Amino acid sequence: MIKILIPTDFSKNSLTAIRYALKLYKDINCTFYLLNSYMPPVYHTEYLMGSPAQIGLGDIVQQNSQDNLENLKEKLQKEFKNPLHTFITHSALNVLSSEVTRTVEAEGIDIVVMGTQGATGAKEILLGTNTVHVIKNSKCPVLVIPSKYEYEAPTQILFPNDFEVSLDKKSLAQLLKITNYHVSQVNVMHVDTGDVLTPTQENNKKQLSKVLSESGFFHEVKCNEIIAAINEFQIKQKINLLVMVQNKHTFLERLFIEPVIKKIGFHVTVPFLVIPQ
């Protein structure tokens, strides 16, 4: 049984992410937690303190959230009719990233699946604010689905890696499940900038090779910039899933804070799995 948390704001982008997850795990016994976090349009301290006027407004917003979740649940059950899938709806008055963190811990969630943008997301933004906050704070893997992405089985996976972090079967459990179910090839790409691997990096590389076993294929790419290397690799080989480890030393951290990223031309065009360190 895999427990999957899917935040939704009922936008088309979030529905794309939900449908992707249902197809990705169609042959696996799963429980999907459909989460909608909300804030009343007028939100003051008085609301929390029990002001009658604000309580009435909050009740309406809460009821709308619960009704929309139930409608979404019924829609998905009719569309997919998968006896292996169970749906649980959860409505919460909370900031999304905080509620995701709370739910992951309370329910023992294995993976979070969400869209890159919400209902008000701008096209020029790489990742929405909510998505970034969830990725940064999550203690479990987060799978991000680009808006309007048409489902493809993740048979070709790109895994850029600097071998700075030791990865074992537990930390890569969700990647390994995807790999095993879809008979995927994991292309581990190390960008060679001229520096020799340290003994620690060599050991981590060997460890990763053991964990991935026959599904892992290692590539050394000479390039000065990880983004350019990723883009070039995706051009040469059809990639269905991009995987990265979230740690302080990697490109992923810079992805969120450097505006130059957009100028270089890195865009999340395929599903993007982020693994916490």
Contacts in CASP RR format, 6 or more apart in sequence:
PFRMAT RR
TARGET T0000
AUTHOR 0000-0000-0000
METHOD contacts of the structure
MODEL  1
MIKILIPTDFSKNSLTAIRYALKLYKDINCTFYLLNSYMPPVYHTEYLMG
SPAQIGLGDIVQQNSQDNLENLKEKLQKEFKNPLHTFITHSALNVLSSEV
TRTVEAEGIDIVVMGTQGATGAKEILLGTNTVHVIKNSKCPVLVIPSKYE
YEAPTQILFPNDFEVSLDKKSLAQLLKITNYHVSQVNVMHVDTGDVLTPT
QENNKKQLSKVLSESGFFHEVKCNEIIAAINEFQIKQKINLLVMVQNKHT
FLERLFIEPVIKKIGFHVTVPFLVIPQ
1 29 0 8 1.000
1 30 0 8 1.000
1 31 0 8 1.000
2 25 0 8 1.000
2 28 0 8 1.000
2 29 0 8 1.000
2 30 0 8 1.000
2 31 0 8 1.000
2 110 0 8 1.000
2 111 0 8 1.000
2 177 0 8 1.000
3 30 0 8 1.000
3 31 0 8 1.000
3 33 0 8 1.000
3 107 0 8 1.000
3 108 0 8 1.000
3 109 0 8 1.000
3 110 0 8 1.000
4 21 0 8 1.000
4 25 0 8 1.000
4 30 0 8 1.000
4 31 0 8 1.000
4 32 0 8 1.000
4 33 0 8 1.000
4 109 0 8 1.000
4 110 0 8 1.000
4 111 0 8 1.000
4 112 0 8 1.000
4 113 0 8 1.000
5 33 0 8 1.000
5 35 0 8 1.000
5 100 0 8 1.000
5 103 0 8 1.000
5 104 0 8 1.000
5 107 0 8 1.000
5 109 0 8 1.000
5 111 0 8 1.000
5 112 0 8 1.000
5 113 0 8 1.000
6 14 0 8 1.000
6 17 0 8 1.000
6 18 0 8 1.000
6 21 0 8 1.000
6 32 0 8 1.000
6 33 0 8 1.000
6 34 0 8 1.000
6 35 0 8 1.000
6 112 0 8 1.000
6 113 0 8 1.000
6 114 0 8 1.000
7 14 0 8 1.000
7 35 0 8 1.000
7 36 0 8 1.000
7 37 0 8 1.000
7 96 0 8 1.000
7 100 0 8 1.000
7 112 0 8 1.000
7 114 0 8 1.000
7 130 0 8 1.000
7 134 0 8 1.000
8 14 0 8 1.000
8 15 0 8 1.000
8 17 0 8 1.000
8 18 0 8 1.000
8 34 0 8 1.000
8 35 0 8 1.000
8 36 0 8 1.000
8 69 0 8 1.000
8 72 0 8 1.000
9 36 0 8 1.000
9 118 0 8 1.000
9 119 0 8 1.000
10 36 0 8 1.000
10 68 0 8 1.000
10 72 0 8 1.000
10 119 0 8 1.000
11 117 0 8 1.000
11 118 0 8 1.000
11 119 0 8 1.000
12 147 0 8 1.000
12 148 0 8 1.000
13 115 0 8 1.000
13 116 0 8 1.000
13 117 0 8 1.000
13 118 0 8 1.000
13 119 0 8 1.000
13 121 0 8 1.000
13 147 0 8 1.000
13 148 0 8 1.000
14 114 0 8 1.000
14 115 0 8 1.000
14 118 0 8 1.000
16 115 0 8 1.000
16 145 0 8 1.000
16 146 0 8 1.000
16 147 0 8 1.000
16 148 0 8 1.000
16 149 0 8 1.000
17 113 0 8 1.000
17 114 0 8 1.000
17 115 0 8 1.000
17 144 0 8 1.000
17 145 0 8 1.000
18 32 0 8 1.000
18 34 0 8 1.000
18 72 0 8 1.000
18 76 0 8 1.000
18 113 0 8 1.000
19 151 0 8 1.000
20 113 0 8 1.000
20 145 0 8 1.000
20 149 0 8 1.000
20 151 0 8 1.000
20 271 0 8 1.000
21 32 0 8 1.000
21 113 0 8 1.000
21 143 0 8 1.000
21 145 0 8 1.000
22 32 0 8 1.000
22 76 0 8 1.000
22 80 0 8 1.000
22 82 0 8 1.000
22 85 0 8 1.000
23 151 0 8 1.000
24 151 0 8 1.000
24 154 0 8 1.000
24 178 0 8 1.000
25 85 0 8 1.000
25 181 0 8 1.000
26 80 0 8 1.000
26 82 0 8 1.000
26 84 0 8 1.000
27 84 0 8 1.000
27 181 0 8 1.000
28 84 0 8 1.000
28 177 0 8 1.000
28 181 0 8 1.000
29 84 0 8 1.000
30 84 0 8 1.000
30 85 0 8 1.000
30 86 0 8 1.000
31 85 0 8 1.000
31 86 0 8 1.000
31 87 0 8 1.000
31 88 0 8 1.000
32 85 0 8 1.000
32 86 0 8 1.000
32 87 0 8 1.000
32 88 0 8 1.000
33 88 0 8 1.000
33 89 0 8 1.000
33 90 0 8 1.000
33 103 0 8 1.000
33 107 0 8 1.000
33 109 0 8 1.000
34 69 0 8 1.000
34 72 0 8 1.000
34 73 0 8 1.000
34 87 0 8 1.000
34 88 0 8 1.000
34 89 0 8 1.000
34 90 0 8 1.000
35 90 0 8 1.000
35 91 0 8 1.000
35 92 0 8 1.000
35 99 0 8 1.000
35 100 0 8 1.000
35 103 0 8 1.000
36 65 0 8 1.000
36 68 0 8 1.000
36 69 0 8 1.000
36 89 0 8 1.000
36 90 0 8 1.000
36 91 0 8 1.000
36 92 0 8 1.000
37 91 0 8 1.000
37 92 0 8 1.000
37 93 0 8 1.000
37 94 0 8 1.000
37 95 0 8 1.000
37 96 0 8 1.000
37 99 0 8 1.000
38 61 0 8 1.000
38 62 0 8 1.000
38 65 0 8 1.000
38 91 0 8 1.000
38 92 0 8 1.000
38 93 0 8 1.000
39 61 0 8 1.000
39 93 0 8 1.000
39 95 0 8 1.000
40 47 0 8 1.000
40 54 0 8 1.000
40 57 0 8 1.000
40 58 0 8 1.000
40 61 0 8 1.000
40 93 0 8 1.000
41 57 0 8 1.000
41 61 0 8 1.000
42 54 0 8 1.000
42 57 0 8 1.000
44 51 0 8 1.000
44 54 0 8 1.000
46 53 0 8 1.000
46 54 0 8 1.000
47 54 0 8 1.000
47 55 0 8 1.000
47 57 0 8 1.000
47 58 0 8 1.000
58 93 0 8 1.000
62 91 0 8 1.000
62 93 0 8 1.000
65 91 0 8 1.000
66 89 0 8 1.000
66 91 0 8 1.000
69 89 0 8 1.000
69 90 0 8 1.000
69 91 0 8 1.000
70 89 0 8 1.000
72 89 0 8 1.000
73 87 0 8 1.000
73 89 0 8 1.000
76 87 0 8 1.000
77 87 0 8 1.000
90 103 0 8 1.000
92 99 0 8 1.000
94 102 0 8 1.000
96 130 0 8 1.000
96 133 0 8 1.000
96 134 0 8 1.000
97 130 0 8 1.000
97 133 0 8 1.000
97 134 0 8 1.000
97 136 0 8 1.000
97 137 0 8 1.000
100 112 0 8 1.000
100 134 0 8 1.000
100 137 0 8 1.000
100 138 0 8 1.000
101 137 0 8 1.000
101 138 0 8 1.000
101 139 0 8 1.000
103 109 0 8 1.000
104 112 0 8 1.000
104 138 0 8 1.000
104 139 0 8 1.000
104 140 0 8 1.000
105 139 0 8 1.000
109 140 0 8 1.000
110 140 0 8 1.000
110 141 0 8 1.000
110 173 0 8 1.000
110 174 0 8 1.000
111 140 0 8 1.000
111 141 0 8 1.000
111 142 0 8 1.000
111 143 0 8 1.000
111 174 0 8 1.000
112 134 0 8 1.000
112 138 0 8 1.000
112 140 0 8 1.000
112 141 0 8 1.000
112 142 0 8 1.000
112 143 0 8 1.000
113 142 0 8 1.000
113 143 0 8 1.000
113 145 0 8 1.000
114 130 0 8 1.000
114 131 0 8 1.000
114 134 0 8 1.000
114 142 0 8 1.000
114 143 0 8 1.000
114 144 0 8 1.000
114 145 0 8 1.000
115 131 0 8 1.000
115 144 0 8 1.000
115 145 0 8 1.000
115 146 0 8 1.000
115 147 0 8 1.000
116 126 0 8 1.000
116 127 0 8 1.000
116 128 0 8 1.000
116 131 0 8 1.000
116 144 0 8 1.000
116 145 0 8 1.000
116 146 0 8 1.000
116 147 0 8 1.000
116 268 0 8 1.000
116 272 0 8 1.000
117 125 0 8 1.000
117 127 0 8 1.000
117 128 0 8 1.000
117 131 0 8 1.000
117 147 0 8 1.000
118 128 0 8 1.000
118 130 0 8 1.000
121 128 0 8 1.000
124 262 0 8 1.000
126 255 0 8 1.000
126 261 0 8 1.000
126 262 0 8 1.000
126 266 0 8 1.000
126 267 0 8 1.000
126 268 0 8 1.000
127 135 0 8 1.000
127 144 0 8 1.000
127 255 0 8 1.000
127 256 0 8 1.000
127 268 0 8 1.000
131 144 0 8 1.000
132 256 0 8 1.000
134 142 0 8 1.000
135 142 0 8 1.000
135 144 0 8 1.000
135 246 0 8 1.000
135 274 0 8 1.000
136 246 0 8 1.000
136 256 0 8 1.000
138 274 0 8 1.000
138 276 0 8 1.000
139 276 0 8 1.000
140 174 0 8 1.000
140 276 0 8 1.000
141 174 0 8 1.000
141 175 0 8 1.000
141 273 0 8 1.000
141 274 0 8 1.000
141 275 0 8 1.000
141 276 0 8 1.000
142 273 0 8 1.000
142 274 0 8 1.000
143 271 0 8 1.000
143 272 0 8 1.000
143 273 0 8 1.000
143 274 0 8 1.000
144 268 0 8 1.000
144 271 0 8 1.000
144 272 0 8 1.000
144 273 0 8 1.000
144 274 0 8 1.000
145 271 0 8 1.000
145 272 0 8 1.000
146 268 0 8 1.000
146 269 0 8 1.000
146 270 0 8 1.000
146 271 0 8 1.000
146 272 0 8 1.000
149 269 0 8 1.000
149 270 0 8 1.000
149 271 0 8 1.000
152 240 0 8 1.000
153 182 0 8 1.000
153 240 0 8 1.000
154 178 0 8 1.000
154 182 0 8 1.000
154 184 0 8 1.000
154 240 0 8 1.000
154 241 0 8 1.000
154 271 0 8 1.000
155 182 0 8 1.000
155 183 0 8 1.000
155 184 0 8 1.000
155 185 0 8 1.000
155 240 0 8 1.000
156 184 0 8 1.000
156 185 0 8 1.000
156 187 0 8 1.000
156 237 0 8 1.000
156 238 0 8 1.000
156 239 0 8 1.000
156 240 0 8 1.000
156 241 0 8 1.000
157 175 0 8 1.000
157 178 0 8 1.000
157 179 0 8 1.000
157 184 0 8 1.000
157 185 0 8 1.000
157 186 0 8 1.000
157 187 0 8 1.000
157 239 0 8 1.000
157 240 0 8 1.000
157 241 0 8 1.000
157 242 0 8 1.000
157 243 0 8 1.000
158 187 0 8 1.000
158 189 0 8 1.000
158 230 0 8 1.000
158 233 0 8 1.000
158 234 0 8 1.000
158 237 0 8 1.000
158 239 0 8 1.000
158 241 0 8 1.000
158 242 0 8 1.000
158 243 0 8 1.000
159 175 0 8 1.000
159 186 0 8 1.000
159 187 0 8 1.000
159 188 0 8 1.000
159 189 0 8 1.000
159 242 0 8 1.000
159 243 0 8 1.000
159 244 0 8 1.000
160 189 0 8 1.000
160 190 0 8 1.000
160 191 0 8 1.000
160 226 0 8 1.000
160 229 0 8 1.000
160 230 0 8 1.000
160 242 0 8 1.000
160 243 0 8 1.000
160 244 0 8 1.000
160 251 0 8 1.000
161 188 0 8 1.000
161 189 0 8 1.000
161 190 0 8 1.000
161 208 0 8 1.000
161 245 0 8 1.000
162 190 0 8 1.000
162 191 0 8 1.000
162 201 0 8 1.000
162 249 0 8 1.000
162 250 0 8 1.000
163 190 0 8 1.000
163 197 0 8 1.000
163 200 0 8 1.000
163 201 0 8 1.000
163 202 0 8 1.000
163 204 0 8 1.000
163 205 0 8 1.000
163 208 0 8 1.000
164 200 0 8 1.000
164 201 0 8 1.000
164 204 0 8 1.000
164 247 0 8 1.000
164 249 0 8 1.000
164 250 0 8 1.000
165 204 0 8 1.000
165 245 0 8 1.000
165 247 0 8 1.000
165 249 0 8 1.000
165 277 0 8 1.000
166 203 0 8 1.000
166 204 0 8 1.000
166 207 0 8 1.000
167 204 0 8 1.000
167 207 0 8 1.000
167 208 0 8 1.000
167 211 0 8 1.000
167 245 0 8 1.000
167 275 0 8 1.000
168 207 0 8 1.000
168 211 0 8 1.000
169 176 0 8 1.000
169 211 0 8 1.000
171 275 0 8 1.000
171 276 0 8 1.000
171 277 0 8 1.000
172 211 0 8 1.000
172 212 0 8 1.000
172 275 0 8 1.000
174 273 0 8 1.000
174 275 0 8 1.000
175 186 0 8 1.000
175 243 0 8 1.000
175 273 0 8 1.000
175 275 0 8 1.000
176 211 0 8 1.000
176 212 0 8 1.000
178 184 0 8 1.000
178 241 0 8 1.000
178 273 0 8 1.000
179 186 0 8 1.000
179 212 0 8 1.000
179 215 0 8 1.000
180 215 0 8 1.000
184 215 0 8 1.000
184 241 0 8 1.000
185 215 0 8 1.000
185 216 0 8 1.000
185 217 0 8 1.000
186 212 0 8 1.000
186 215 0 8 1.000
186 216 0 8 1.000
186 217 0 8 1.000
186 243 0 8 1.000
187 216 0 8 1.000
187 217 0 8 1.000
187 219 0 8 1.000
187 233 0 8 1.000
187 237 0 8 1.000
187 239 0 8 1.000
188 208 0 8 1.000
188 212 0 8 1.000
188 216 0 8 1.000
188 217 0 8 1.000
188 218 0 8 1.000
188 219 0 8 1.000
189 219 0 8 1.000
189 221 0 8 1.000
189 229 0 8 1.000
189 230 0 8 1.000
189 233 0 8 1.000
190 205 0 8 1.000
190 218 0 8 1.000
190 219 0 8 1.000
190 220 0 8 1.000
190 221 0 8 1.000
191 221 0 8 1.000
191 222 0 8 1.000
191 223 0 8 1.000
191 225 0 8 1.000
191 226 0 8 1.000
191 229 0 8 1.000
192 220 0 8 1.000
192 221 0 8 1.000
192 222 0 8 1.000
192 223 0 8 1.000
193 223 0 8 1.000
193 224 0 8 1.000
194 222 0 8 1.000
197 205 0 8 1.000
205 218 0 8 1.000
209 216 0 8 1.000
209 218 0 8 1.000
219 233 0 8 1.000
221 229 0 8 1.000
221 232 0 8 1.000
221 233 0 8 1.000
223 229 0 8 1.000
223 232 0 8 1.000
225 264 0 8 1.000
226 251 0 8 1.000
227 251 0 8 1.000
227 261 0 8 1.000
227 264 0 8 1.000
227 265 0 8 1.000
227 266 0 8 1.000
228 264 0 8 1.000
230 242 0 8 1.000
230 266 0 8 1.000
231 265 0 8 1.000
231 266 0 8 1.000
233 239 0 8 1.000
234 269 0 8 1.000
234 270 0 8 1.000
239 270 0 8 1.000
240 270 0 8 1.000
240 271 0 8 1.000
241 270 0 8 1.000
241 271 0 8 1.000
241 272 0 8 1.000
241 273 0 8 1.000
242 268 0 8 1.000
242 270 0 8 1.000
242 271 0 8 1.000
242 272 0 8 1.000
242 273 0 8 1.000
243 272 0 8 1.000
243 273 0 8 1.000
243 274 0 8 1.000
243 275 0 8 1.000
244 250 0 8 1.000
244 251 0 8 1.000
244 252 0 8 1.000
244 272 0 8 1.000
244 273 0 8 1.000
244 274 0 8 1.000
244 275 0 8 1.000
245 252 0 8 1.000
245 274 0 8 1.000
245 275 0 8 1.000
245 276 0 8 1.000
245 277 0 8 1.000
246 252 0 8 1.000
246 253 0 8 1.000
246 274 0 8 1.000
246 275 0 8 1.000
246 276 0 8 1.000
246 277 0 8 1.000
247 253 0 8 1.000
247 277 0 8 1.000
252 274 0 8 1.000
254 261 0 8 1.000
255 261 0 8 1.000
255 266 0 8 1.000
END
